[in-house]
């Protein structure tokens, strides 16, 4: 009887261990059928209009954002912001690694090459679809991004926040 109880207990422990291990694997917020939950990765520069548009889009779409900021020494600082966490500084050498980790279906570049340097876009272009929103008219960029991410109110929100920022800056 005691042997029977110990063998049942042993089997229960093994089954429990396997189920907890498999459950722990599914708790990873970035894992879903071999793809992260990010259908889009937005990349932009650290400038008012592009950053405002990207941050609003991220808030409503819950998609990750990568901000590229020019550094005083001519280099770049990169900041990765998942939808639910604070920004994390990453090295420019880790640019393609973070994209592979996110594994987006598409990359949306917000701004032209003065916002996002072509050396970064070219690295990503080899393995990912790139959509560039590079109009000089930020209202048009907001409308296009709203269409891509299915956020109808994005252009209106962008205009409202931009007016508020412009009135404060004056």
Secondary structure as UniProt FT lines:
FT   HELIX           2..26
FT   TURN            29..30
FT   TURN            33..34
FT   STRAND          40..45
FT   HELIX           48..61
FT   STRAND          64..70
FT   TURN            72..73
FT   STRAND          76..81
FT   TURN            83..84
FT   STRAND          88..90
FT   HELIX           92..94
FT   HELIX           95..102
FT   STRAND          106..110
FT   TURN            113..115
FT   HELIX           118..125
FT   TURN            126..127
FT   STRAND          129..133
FT   HELIX           138..149
FT   TURN            152..153
FT   HELIX           154..169
//
